[in-house]
Amino acid sequence: MTRRTELHRFEWNGALLEITYEPQWLPPGILGEDLAHLQVCSLCPTDAPLPITETGYRSHFIAASAIAAGGGPVAYVDVWLTVESDAPSWQAREQATRQLTLLF
């Protein structure tokens, strides 16, 4: 089996992200459909926290059909980040980074 990997870059919320997508990480004969591997990495700023990862890196296995239904890897990750950015924990983190803290 020849492996095919796609590499994409896009900006989300001021961060440059790199998406590595392998649509057929596991052949369809094993699970009944293609299992894809999706990796998201923050390039600039390096290792910047994202709503889907505190370290700036996320490895995710998902049905390739879900990525296709979401419009491809970039569109899928964009929606994933946007949805997760509505979580109260991410909102609190974002608010805290905007606040000035006085230390005495």
Secondary structure as UniProt FT lines:
FT   STRAND          6..12
FT   TURN            13..14
FT   STRAND          15..26
FT   HELIX           28..31
FT   STRAND          35..44
FT   TURN            45..47
FT   TURN            51..52
FT   STRAND          57..63
FT   HELIX           64..69
FT   TURN            70..71
FT   HELIX           73..84
FT   TURN            85..86
FT   HELIX           88..98
//
